[in-house]
Amino acid sequence: MGVEKSRIHRPSFLDDDESWSLFCKYAFYASKGICDDQQFENVGRDIVQKCGGLPLAIKTIAALLSQKRHFLVEWKNIYRGFHELTARGQVSSVIACLQLSYNALPVHLKQLFLCFSIYPEDFEIPAEQLVLWWIGEGFIRGKDSKTAIELGFEEGRQKLTSESRRLGFTSEKSTKSLKNCPKLRALLMMSSIQGLCCDDMESLSFLRVLDLSYFELATTAVQDLLKWIVSLKHLAYLNLSGVRGIGELPSSIKKLRNLQVFVLYENETEVLSKLKKLKVLELNAQYCKDHNTLMMLDDLHPPPSLQKLYIGGSHCETLPAWINPEKLSNLQYISIQDSDINFFETSPQSVNGRLFTWNVEGLCFKNLQRLKLDWKNLEEDMPLLRNAEVRNCFNFRNFPHPNKFVWRKGEE
C-alpha cells in the first residue's frame, strides 16, 4: 500500500507471563482469572507452552478448558490431544485449538457448524438464510421432536464427491459435476452461472434445501427449472428470490408436500392459495419502494389455514383488503412492524348476512407511528385476545400498560 516500513506495526508473540495471564483470564473466568490448584496450573502451563505465544490459540483453548475447570482428567485428555495434533507438524497450534474446540461441541452443534463450510472465503453470510436452511434440513424443530438426519461432510475446503451432502455452488463450477452427487441434501447457488442444465441435476432427487437467492436466471430456462423443482418430493426449503424470470408458478407446485419454507420475490400472487396447509406467512416490503409493486399485495389470495401473519416495512397507508376476519378466520397471531399504515380494521365483518369476528389471540404492533387505534375498541372486537405488545405507536390510545408495552389478559 506504499506505507513506509517504519510505520508498519508487527505485533510480537506473547512471552510466558503474558501467555499465562491471558490463559487464566479465560480458563478461570469464574474465579476472576485466579488458578488456586497447582495440578491444574501444571497442566495449563504445558498447554500454554504449545500455543507458541499466539493469542488466538491461547484464548480458544482456554475458553474450551473453562467449561471443564473442575475435571483434571479432561484437562489432561485435551493436553494429549493437543500434543498429538501439533507433534505431527501437520497443523498449527491455532488450527489444533480450533479442532479440539470443534470436537468438544455437542453433536447437534457440530451439524450446524459444518454448514458454514459451503460458503466461499470472505463471503458475507446472511443469518436469515442460514436459519431457514437449518429449518429446512430439520436441524431446528419443535421441542418435542428429534433430529434424525444423518450427516456426511468433508473437512476443510469443499471437495465435491459422491458422498457430499451439501454444496455451495459458484460460477467456477459446472452443473455437470452434479451428475454424480445422488446423496446431496442442500444446494445453495452462490452466483449466476452460464449454461444451466437441469438434466445434470436429475440425480438430486433427495434435496431438502434449494436456495437460488443469489441466482439470476434467463427467462428461457425458467420453465425447465420449475419442472425439475416440482419433482423434488423431499424439498423442505425453497428460495426462488433470485429467479427474476418467473412470471407464473405452475399449479404443480402443490406437489411439494414436504415444503416448510418458501421464499419468493415479486412472483404472480395466486401461489399462496394453492398452499392450503400454510400456517405462517411473512410479508416483508422493507426494500420495496415502487407503489405498483406494493399494490400487488392486495391481489394475494391467502391460504385458508393461515394461523400467523407477519407484516413489515410496508410503505402503504392501508393494509391489503384481504386482511379481515372473513378471509383469515383461522388467524391466531398478527404482527405489524415498521410500517406506514394509519388504520387497522378490528370490527366484525358482515358478508352475505353472516358476521365474521376476529379469532386472534395475540398481536404485536411496533414502530407504527401513524397508526390510529383505540385499545378499548380493539379489545372489544377481539374477544379471544390474550396478549399484546405495543411499542412506538404514538397514536395508539388507551393502552392499559403504556410503560410496560406488554399486556396479558387477567393482569391488573
C-alpha positions as a printed NumPy array, in Angstrom:
array([[  0.   ,   0.   ,   0.   ],
       [  3.045,   2.244,  -0.141],
       [  3.33 ,   2.632,   3.626],
       [  6.797,   3.197,   4.995],
       [  8.259,   0.206,   6.787],
       [  8.841,   2.321,   9.864],
       [  5.082,   2.872,  10.164],
       [  4.105,  -0.8  ,   9.982],
       [  3.279,  -2.374,  13.32 ],
       [  4.237,  -6.017,  13.61 ],
       [  2.78 ,  -7.485,  16.811],
       [  5.177,  -9.787,  18.62 ],
       [  4.394, -13.126,  20.243],
       [  3.369, -13.129,  23.887],
       [  6.021, -14.095,  26.403],
       [  5.436, -16.796,  29.031],
       [  3.983, -14.459,  31.643],
       [  1.696, -12.692,  29.178],
       [  0.556, -16.031,  27.762],
       [ -0.281, -17.423,  31.197],
       [ -2.1  , -14.24 ,  32.191],
       [ -4.268, -14.353,  29.058],
       [ -4.938, -18.063,  29.56 ],
       [ -6.066, -17.576,  33.169],
       [ -8.383, -14.739,  32.19 ],
       [-10.485, -17.139,  30.1  ],
       [ -9.817, -20.556,  31.665],
       [-10.568, -19.343,  35.204],
       [-13.011, -16.528,  34.486],
       [-15.365, -17.88 ,  37.179],
       [-12.682, -17.228,  39.807],
       [-11.713, -13.866,  38.264],
       [ -8.65 , -15.238,  36.486],
       [ -7.105, -16.892,  39.53 ],
       [ -5.912, -20.519,  39.48 ],
       [ -5.752, -21.852,  43.029],
       [ -4.94 , -25.503,  42.218],
       [ -1.337, -26.451,  41.44 ],
       [ -2.288, -29.544,  39.436],
       [ -4.485, -27.533,  37.078],
       [ -1.741, -24.914,  36.788],
       [  0.855, -27.519,  35.817],
       [ -1.298, -28.931,  33.016],
       [ -2.413, -25.443,  31.977],
       [  1.152, -24.17 ,  31.632],
       [  2.065, -27.203,  29.498],
       [ -0.854, -26.393,  27.205],
       [  0.044, -22.698,  27.056],
       [  3.605, -23.616,  26.109],
       [  2.333, -25.383,  22.999],
       [  0.392, -22.289,  21.897],
       [  3.659, -20.577,  20.984],
       [  2.627, -17.161,  22.269],
       [ -0.282, -16.87 ,  19.812],
       [ -3.195, -15.008,  21.482],
       [ -5.901, -16.643,  19.345],
       [ -4.677, -20.147,  20.173],
       [ -4.416, -19.332,  23.883],
       [ -7.856, -17.75 ,  24.066],
       [ -9.526, -20.575,  22.121],
       [ -8.078, -23.421,  24.171],
       [ -8.644, -21.552,  27.44 ],
       [-12.313, -20.988,  26.623],
       [-12.675, -24.706,  25.965],
       [-10.981, -25.65 ,  29.235],
       [-13.069, -23.192,  31.236],
       [-16.065, -25.477,  30.728],
       [-14.109, -28.326,  32.322],
       [-12.404, -26.406,  35.105],
       [-13.399, -28.987,  37.737],
       [-12.197, -32.048,  35.831],
       [ -8.44 , -32.567,  35.8  ],
       [ -8.76 , -35.737,  33.709],
       [-10.468, -33.731,  30.95 ],
       [ -7.649, -31.194,  31.002],
       [ -5.079, -33.96 ,  30.623],
       [ -7.044, -35.521,  27.761],
       [ -7.179, -32.2  ,  25.939],
       [ -3.443, -31.72 ,  26.503],
       [ -2.725, -35.15 ,  24.99 ],
       [ -4.973, -34.389,  22.011],
       [ -3.251, -31.019,  21.572],
       [  0.147, -32.698,  21.716],
       [ -0.792, -35.325,  19.138],
       [ -2.098, -32.746,  16.68 ],
       [  0.895, -30.407,  16.909],
       [  3.608, -33.067,  17.252],
       [  2.952, -34.337,  13.739],
       [  3.807, -30.912,  12.376],
       [  0.808, -31.009,  10.066],
       [ -1.267, -28.332,  11.787],
       [ -0.504, -25.095,  13.602],
       [ -1.36 , -24.508,  17.224],
       [ -4.287, -22.296,  16.171],
       [ -5.78 , -24.992,  13.935],
       [ -5.204, -27.579,  16.66 ],
       [ -7.123, -25.426,  19.163],
       [ -9.988, -24.965,  16.742],
       [-10.038, -28.697,  16.034],
       [-10.211, -29.52 ,  19.73 ],
       [-12.961, -26.93 ,  20.255],
       [-14.969, -28.44 ,  17.427],
       [-14.506, -31.959,  18.787],
       [-15.895, -30.802,  22.139],
       [-19.131, -29.475,  20.612],
       [-22.37 , -31.431,  21.133],
       [-23.436, -33.428,  18.085],
       [-26.29 , -31.08 ,  17.159],
       [-23.982, -28.048,  17.214],
       [-21.408, -29.828,  15.062],
       [-24.117, -30.245,  12.43 ],
       [-24.84 , -26.524,  12.418],
       [-21.171, -25.52 ,  12.48 ],
       [-20.267, -27.643,   9.45 ],
       [-22.853, -25.814,   7.34 ],
       [-20.56 , -22.78 ,   7.229],
       [-18.027, -24.603,   5.052],
       [-20.141, -24.363,   1.895],
       [-19.728, -20.586,   1.758],
       [-16.813, -19.144,  -0.246],
       [-13.955, -17.49 ,   1.619],
       [-14.771, -13.978,   2.913],
       [-18.421, -14.411,   1.914],
       [-20.948, -12.397,   3.907],
       [-23.35 , -14.968,   5.352],
       [-26.986, -13.831,   5.745],
       [-28.211, -15.032,   9.129],
       [-31.798, -15.438,   7.929],
       [-30.742, -17.657,   5.021],
       [-28.729, -19.837,   7.365],
       [-31.534, -20.254,   9.891],
       [-34.098, -21.097,   7.215],
       [-31.699, -23.637,   5.766],
       [-31.338, -25.273,   9.182],
       [-35.117, -25.444,   9.49 ],
       [-35.369, -26.973,   6.025],
       [-32.876, -29.705,   6.868],
       [-34.569, -30.439,  10.172],
       [-31.753, -29.189,  12.408],
       [-34.203, -26.857,  14.162],
       [-37.513, -28.376,  15.154],
       [-40.171, -28.235,  17.802],
       [-39.329, -29.057,  21.385],
       [-40.913, -32.487,  21.311],
       [-39.28 , -33.772,  18.111],
       [-35.821, -35.132,  17.459],
       [-33.442, -34.609,  14.57 ],
       [-32.785, -37.896,  12.805],
       [-30.857, -36.688,   9.763],
       [-27.584, -38.467,   9.152],
       [-24.889, -36.069,   8.037],
       [-21.878, -36.732,   5.889],
       [-19.364, -33.938,   5.329],
       [-15.891, -33.491,   4.025],
       [-13.471, -31.424,   6.132],
       [-11.915, -28.113,   5.161],
       [-12.388, -26.709,   1.639],
       [-15.198, -28.386,  -0.225],
       [-14.374, -31.315,  -2.474],
       [-17.428, -32.492,  -4.359],
       [-17.755, -36.259,  -4.197],
       [-20.464, -38.874,  -4.491],
       [-20.766, -38.729,  -0.678],
       [-21.302, -34.95 ,  -0.435],
       [-24.402, -33.886,   1.47 ],
       [-24.433, -30.119,   0.822],
       [-22.858, -27.743,  -1.656],
       [-22.386, -24.021,  -2.168],
       [-22.345, -23.734,  -5.966],
       [-20.35 , -20.909,  -7.606],
       [-19.728, -19.78 , -11.178],
       [-16.424, -21.655, -11.086],
       [-18.263, -24.986, -11.177],
       [-20.208, -26.706, -13.919],
       [-23.591, -28.336, -13.398],
       [-22.119, -31.476, -14.962],
       [-20.323, -32.04 , -11.648],
       [-23.732, -32.605, -10.01 ],
       [-24.474, -35.738, -12.009],
       [-22.601, -37.953,  -9.587],
       [-23.953, -36.486,  -6.322],
       [-27.082, -38.526,  -5.57 ],
       [-26.736, -38.004,  -1.81 ],
       [-26.791, -34.211,  -1.945],
       [-29.287, -32.762,   0.559],
       [-28.658, -28.996,   0.28 ],
       [-27.754, -26.949,  -2.804],
       [-27.15 , -23.207,  -2.484],
       [-26.393, -21.249,  -5.648],
       [-23.865, -18.569,  -4.646],
       [-23.806, -16.803,  -8.036],
       [-25.301, -16.925, -11.501],
       [-23.882, -19.453, -13.904],
       [-23.999, -19.787, -17.657],
       [-25.468, -22.831, -19.322],
       [-27.676, -24.162, -16.533],
       [-28.714, -27.683, -17.489],
       [-31.493, -29.257, -15.444],
       [-30.651, -32.654, -16.932],
       [-27.409, -32.529, -14.958],
       [-29.406, -32.202, -11.733],
       [-31.918, -35.003, -12.232],
       [-29.998, -37.262,  -9.859],
       [-30.537, -34.821,  -6.958],
       [-33.83 , -36.427,  -6.028],
       [-33.198, -36.245,  -2.266],
       [-32.667, -32.488,  -1.998],
       [-34.234, -30.945,   1.089],
       [-32.831, -27.425,   0.641],
       [-32.634, -25.435,  -2.613],
       [-31.605, -21.781,  -2.378],
       [-31.477, -19.662,  -5.546],
       [-31.453, -16.286,  -3.806],
       [-28.149, -15.279,  -5.463],
       [-29.023, -16.784,  -8.82 ],
       [-30.313, -14.752, -11.767],
       [-31.785, -16.974, -14.45 ],
       [-32.747, -16.138, -18.019],
       [-36.462, -16.428, -18.755],
       [-35.914, -19.138, -21.362],
       [-34.68 , -21.614, -18.751],
       [-37.305, -20.92 , -16.081],
       [-39.866, -23.495, -17.175],
       [-37.298, -26.294, -17.216],
       [-36.144, -25.234, -13.771],
       [-39.654, -25.248, -12.311],
       [-40.417, -28.626, -13.856],
       [-37.348, -30.044, -12.14 ],
       [-38.136, -28.368,  -8.815],
       [-41.654, -29.81 ,  -8.509],
       [-40.148, -33.28 ,  -8.895],
       [-38.178, -32.865,  -5.637],
       [-40.548, -34.684,  -3.309],
       [-38.355, -34.246,  -0.215],
       [-37.85 , -30.484,  -0.628],
       [-38.495, -28.621,   2.639],
       [-36.885, -25.223,   1.919],
       [-37.148, -23.418,  -1.424],
       [-35.839, -19.91 ,  -2.102],
       [-36.609, -18.503,  -5.556],
       [-35.984, -14.852,  -4.711],
       [-33.094, -14.614,  -7.176],
       [-35.01 , -16.08 , -10.116],
       [-36.435, -12.924, -11.661],
       [-37.713, -14.572, -14.854],
       [-40.669, -16.257, -13.173],
       [-43.972, -14.876, -14.424],
       [-46.265, -17.545, -13.018],
       [-45.802, -20.544, -10.778],
       [-47.376, -23.785, -12.028],
       [-50.22 , -25.418, -10.142],
       [-47.966, -28.464,  -9.789],
       [-46.094, -26.568,  -7.043],
       [-48.605, -28.161,  -4.671],
       [-46.818, -31.49 ,  -5.212],
       [-44.127, -30.292,  -2.82 ],
       [-45.935, -31.721,   0.196],
       [-42.896, -31.525,   2.494],
       [-42.252, -27.845,   1.776],
       [-41.977, -25.837,   5.014],
       [-40.26 , -22.608,   3.9  ],
       [-40.954, -20.93 ,   0.529],
       [-39.297, -17.583,  -0.319],
       [-40.421, -15.601,  -3.389],
       [-39.551, -12.256,  -4.948],
       [-42.14 , -10.336,  -6.991],
       [-43.774, -13.528,  -8.361],
       [-47.578, -13.722,  -9.516],
       [-49.82 , -13.963,  -6.456],
       [-52.183, -16.926,  -6.582],
       [-49.495, -19.342,  -5.428],
       [-50.449, -18.724,  -1.776],
       [-53.968, -20.002,  -2.254],
       [-52.541, -23.289,  -3.546],
       [-50.541, -23.805,  -0.365],
       [-53.6  , -24.961,   1.528],
       [-51.676, -26.132,   4.605],
       [-49.577, -22.986,   5.004],
       [-49.651, -21.902,   8.637],
       [-47.18 , -18.975,   8.762],
       [-46.771, -16.12 ,   6.269],
       [-44.313, -13.208,   6.367],
       [-44.634, -10.227,   4.013],
       [-41.554,  -8.005,   4.134],
       [-41.709,  -4.893,   1.962],
       [-38.763,  -3.135,   3.583],
       [-36.81 ,  -2.684,   0.346],
       [-39.773,  -2.175,  -1.93 ],
       [-40.374,   1.486,  -2.847],
       [-42.407,   1.038,  -6.01 ],
       [-46.077,   1.77 ,  -5.308],
       [-47.353,  -0.556,  -8.053],
       [-45.437,  -3.453,  -6.577],
       [-46.809,  -2.705,  -3.141],
       [-50.316,  -2.687,  -4.55 ],
       [-49.74 ,  -6.296,  -5.662],
       [-50.21 ,  -7.257,  -2.031],
       [-53.905,  -6.511,  -2.473],
       [-54.12 ,  -9.263,  -5.087],
       [-52.784, -12.004,  -2.845],
       [-55.029, -14.946,  -2.103],
       [-54.202, -16.065,   1.447],
       [-54.461, -19.761,   2.28 ],
       [-57.469, -20.588,   4.477],
       [-55.37 , -22.39 ,   7.092],
       [-53.121, -19.406,   7.899],
       [-52.515, -19.067,  11.649],
       [-49.722, -16.48 ,  11.931],
       [-49.183, -13.38 ,   9.821],
       [-46.142, -11.083,   9.924],
       [-46.076,  -7.784,   8.01 ],
       [-43.08 ,  -5.463,   7.99 ],
       [-41.707,  -2.457,   6.149],
       [-44.895,  -1.549,   4.282],
       [-44.968,   1.99 ,   2.895],
       [-48.702,   1.869,   2.194],
       [-51.137,   3.698,   4.453],
       [-53.634,   0.842,   4.469],
       [-53.363,  -2.911,   4.793],
       [-54.357,  -5.275,   1.965],
       [-58.13 ,  -5.746,   1.813],
       [-57.893,  -9.495,   2.446],
       [-56.623,  -8.919,   5.978],
       [-60.016,  -9.272,   7.579],
       [-61.786, -11.811,   9.846],
       [-63.703, -13.364,   6.95 ],
       [-60.632, -14.23 ,   4.818],
       [-58.44 , -15.107,   7.815],
       [-60.867, -16.998,  10.003],
       [-58.129, -19.246,  11.457],
       [-55.641, -16.47 ,  12.187],
       [-54.366, -16.617,  15.771],
       [-51.488, -14.115,  15.732],
       [-50.699, -10.987,  13.748],
       [-47.572,  -8.836,  13.866],
       [-47.234,  -5.49 ,  12.057],
       [-43.941,  -3.609,  12.377],
       [-42.014,  -0.694,  10.868],
       [-44.849,   0.346,   8.561],
       [-46.688,   3.491,   7.49 ],
       [-50.227,   2.178,   7.973],
       [-52.622,   4.587,   9.661],
       [-55.6  ,   2.296,  10.199],
       [-56.365,  -1.311,  11.143],
       [-59.949,  -2.521,  10.923],
       [-60.804,  -4.551,  14.022],
       [-64.593,  -4.558,  13.874],
       [-66.518,  -7.677,  12.71 ],
       [-67.214,  -8.005,   9.002],
       [-70.588,  -8.819,   7.505],
       [-70.582, -10.982,   4.355],
       [-73.877, -12.105,   2.814],
       [-75.666, -11.598,   6.074],
       [-73.086, -13.562,   8.078],
       [-70.984, -11.817,  10.716],
       [-67.268, -12.713,  10.983],
       [-65.313, -11.857,  14.146],
       [-61.558, -11.951,  14.669],
       [-60.215, -15.1  ,  16.388],
       [-56.815, -13.531,  17.065],
       [-55.264, -14.468,  20.417],
       [-52.046, -12.439,  20.185],
       [-50.853,  -9.334,  18.382],
       [-47.773,  -7.163,  18.073],
       [-47.675,  -3.544,  16.884],
       [-44.197,  -1.966,  16.691],
       [-42.997,   1.302,  15.186],
       [-46.337,   2.254,  13.644],
       [-46.199,   5.978,  14.243],
       [-49.18 ,   6.772,  12.03 ],
       [-51.499,   4.07 ,  13.313],
       [-54.645,   5.5  ,  14.889],
       [-56.363,   2.94 ,  17.062],
       [-58.253,   2.781,  20.342],
       [-57.4  ,  -0.129,  22.645],
       [-60.914,  -0.23 ,  24.074],
       [-62.401,  -0.847,  20.629],
       [-59.726,  -3.416,  19.767],
       [-60.245,  -5.429,  22.953],
       [-63.987,  -5.441,  22.396],
       [-63.674,  -6.524,  18.748],
       [-61.172,  -9.289,  19.525],
       [-62.813, -11.314,  22.322],
       [-60.178, -14.102,  22.227],
       [-57.208, -11.749,  22.624],
       [-54.867, -12.986,  25.372],
       [-51.668, -10.956,  24.937],
       [-50.486,  -7.881,  23.091],
       [-47.282,  -5.901,  22.611],
       [-47.394,  -2.255,  21.572],
       [-44.238,  -0.156,  21.092],
       [-43.643,   3.222,  19.466],
       [-47.237,   3.634,  18.328],
       [-47.807,   7.208,  19.426],
       [-51.375,   7.469,  18.118],
       [-52.483,   4.276,  19.863],
       [-54.892,   5.359,  22.591],
       [-55.893,   3.872,  25.953],
       [-53.353,   1.038,  26.034],
       [-53.564,  -0.289,  29.631],
       [-49.784,  -0.521,  30.241],
       [-48.096,   2.353,  28.354],
       [-44.914,   1.981,  30.374],
       [-44.635,  -1.809,  30.131],
       [-45.552,  -2.185,  26.442],
       [-46.937,  -5.692,  27.059],
       [-50.486,  -6.641,  28.08 ],
       [-51.715, -10.076,  29.15 ],
       [-55.315, -10.879,  29.837],
       [-56.136, -11.024,  33.535],
       [-53.289,  -8.722,  34.596],
       [-54.22 ,  -5.61 ,  36.529]])
